[in-house]
């Protein structure tokens, strides 16, 4: 096992109240992320960006967070434990790298060191019953189909957190313990004062779920140029791009593959709008927050959590069908960038993200962990 640690203090000390309860003292949290990307990631990785903000927000409030991932380092303020010196992004989509990562994480997680595990992996909830520490798991995908089958068989002591009300409604019988919208550190995101005059931007992974083909058709019908800036490094993504997207390209479409975070924000700042003609029940869509945080409005189809994120006529336009997209793309350019930025700052800040998870974690631990003798413990 390759283990690296970093973080303030050189150890984690839990300060119990005199009655031994969890209220009134910092929680000792084992934050577990998938083994694919760094936290925060250099480019694509909505989950990892959200977790980075959550970790820093929790540590700023005095909670004792240990982040379990892979790779040599973490860009957060948490203590960091790596189960492998190498990031596993080149094996993304395989089961074994995540499974091996979680097996090693479970070796570290004991009641002497932690009060709760906050798991962000796909397989983690299924393995949580093997832990002697209670687990809260955030569901980042849609809890239906095969994933729903897995989540439906988890230990009843595991609590699930939804990232949108739309996601939770897809499978209401799961053991949900809360719904917490994702958030962004808006102070780190550049924003514009006047509407962008560049092309329409599509920014996502190349998948039929994200509708790049519909984006091309809608922009052509509207007479507007389009930039397709997409993640395209997995076999299914490359195959979809080659078979479906590439034959549709013309002089009116510019393609940028696997843009890093700096380039993504540069594109958003210049864009007339972000177009997101999704073809599935999007559980959240961090890219919509990122667009609005730069002052760029969003044009999207009404699927999944879209209506929870966009304020129609103020931060974007929501379409009922693909036929409405061209008109929306032509009309969205007059929306005020300042309104978009203020919407994200007020409703999707890191402070609100941390408020939500702090409440969920404290209530969950208080409900499942009996009072214990007040003794500080140190994890080294």
GILIN-V677446 format. One record per backbone hydrogen bond with DSSP energy under -1.0 kcal/mol. CO is the residue of the C=O (numbers start at 1). NH is the residue of the N-H. E is the energy in kcal/mol with one decimal. If there is no record, write none. Layout:
CO_NH_E + CO_NH_E
This chain:
4_82_-1.1 + 6_80_-2.2 + 17_20_-1.7 + 20_372_-1.1 + 21_17_-1.0 + 22_25_-1.3 + 27_64_-2.6 + 28_115_-2.6 + 28_116_-1.6 + 29_66_-2.8 + 30_118_-2.9 + 31_68_-3.3 + 32_120_-2.4 + 35_88_-2.6 + 39_75_-2.2 + 42_261_-2.3 + 45_49_-2.1 + 46_50_-2.2 + 47_51_-2.6 + 48_52_-2.1 + 49_53_-1.8 + 50_54_-2.3 + 51_55_-3.1 + 52_56_-2.1 + 53_57_-2.1 + 54_58_-2.6 + 55_59_-2.5 + 56_60_-1.9 + 58_63_-2.1 + 59_62_-1.7 + 64_29_-2.0 + 65_79_-1.9 + 66_31_-2.7 + 67_81_-2.7 + 68_33_-2.2 + 69_83_-2.4 + 79_67_-3.3 + 81_69_-2.0 + 84_71_-3.0 + 88_91_-2.1 + 89_92_-1.5 + 91_94_-2.3 + 95_99_-2.3 + 96_100_-3.1 + 97_101_-2.0 + 98_102_-2.3 + 99_103_-2.3 + 100_104_-1.8 + 101_105_-2.1 + 102_106_-2.5 + 105_108_-1.5 + 105_109_-1.3 + 110_113_-1.5 + 110_114_-2.2 + 116_30_-2.5 + 117_136_-3.1 + 118_32_-2.6 + 119_138_-2.1 + 123_126_-1.4 + 123_127_-1.1 + 124_128_-1.1 + 127_130_-1.9 + 128_131_-1.8 + 134_117_-2.6 + 135_159_-2.2 + 136_119_-2.4 + 137_161_-2.5 + 142_144_-1.9 + 144_148_-1.4 + 145_149_-1.9 + 146_150_-2.0 + 147_151_-2.6 + 148_152_-2.0 + 150_153_-1.5 + 151_154_-1.1 + 155_158_-2.1 + 159_137_-2.8 + 160_177_-3.4 + 161_139_-2.6 + 162_180_-2.8 + 164_168_-1.8 + 165_169_-2.1 + 168_171_-1.2 + 171_174_-1.5 + 174_176_-2.5 + 175_160_-2.4 + 178_162_-2.4 + 184_186_-1.3 + 185_188_-1.7 + 186_189_-1.4 + 199_272_-1.6 + 200_227_-2.5 + 201_275_-2.8 + 202_229_-3.0 + 204_231_-2.0 + 205_207_-1.1 + 207_210_-1.4 + 209_279_-3.7 + 211_215_-1.9 + 212_216_-2.0 + 213_217_-2.1 + 214_218_-2.7 + 215_219_-2.2 + 216_220_-2.1 + 217_221_-2.3 + 218_222_-1.7 + 219_224_-2.7 + 225_200_-2.4 + 226_254_-2.5 + 227_202_-2.8 + 228_256_-3.0 + 229_204_-1.0 + 230_258_-3.1 + 231_206_-2.5 + 234_238_-2.5 + 235_239_-2.4 + 236_240_-2.2 + 237_241_-2.4 + 238_242_-2.5 + 239_243_-2.5 + 240_244_-2.5 + 240_245_-1.3 + 241_246_-3.3 + 245_248_-1.8 + 246_249_-1.4 + 250_253_-1.7 + 252_226_-2.4 + 254_228_-3.1 + 256_230_-1.4 + 260_264_-2.2 + 261_265_-2.1 + 262_266_-1.9 + 263_267_-2.4 + 264_268_-2.2 + 265_269_-2.5 + 266_270_-1.5 + 267_271_-1.5 + 270_198_-2.7 + 273_201_-2.6 + 274_299_-3.2 + 276_278_-1.8 + 276_301_-1.4 + 280_282_-1.9 + 282_305_-2.5 + 285_288_-1.6 + 286_290_-2.4 + 287_291_-2.3 + 288_292_-2.3 + 289_293_-2.6 + 290_294_-1.1 + 291_296_-2.5 + 292_295_-1.1 + 294_192_-2.3 + 297_274_-2.5 + 298_317_-2.2 + 299_276_-3.0 + 300_319_-3.0 + 301_303_-1.8 + 303_306_-1.9 + 305_308_-1.7 + 306_309_-1.2 + 306_310_-2.3 + 311_314_-2.3 + 311_315_-2.7 + 315_298_-1.5 + 316_313_-2.6 + 317_300_-2.0 + 319_302_-2.4 + 321_324_-1.3 + 322_325_-1.1 + 324_328_-1.9 + 325_329_-2.6 + 326_330_-1.7 + 327_331_-1.7 + 328_332_-1.7 + 332_335_-1.8 + 336_340_-1.4 + 337_341_-2.3 + 338_342_-2.4 + 339_343_-2.0 + 340_344_-1.7 + 341_345_-2.4 + 342_346_-2.3 + 343_347_-2.1 + 344_348_-2.6 + 348_184_-2.6 + 349_353_-1.9 + 350_354_-3.1 + 351_355_-2.5 + 352_356_-2.3 + 353_357_-2.2 + 354_358_-2.9 + 355_359_-2.0 + 356_360_-2.1 + 357_361_-3.0 + 358_362_-2.3 + 359_363_-2.3 + 360_364_-2.4 + 361_365_-2.7 + 362_366_-2.3 + 363_367_-1.6 + 364_368_-1.7 + 365_369_-2.5 + 373_375_-1.2 + 377_14_-1.1
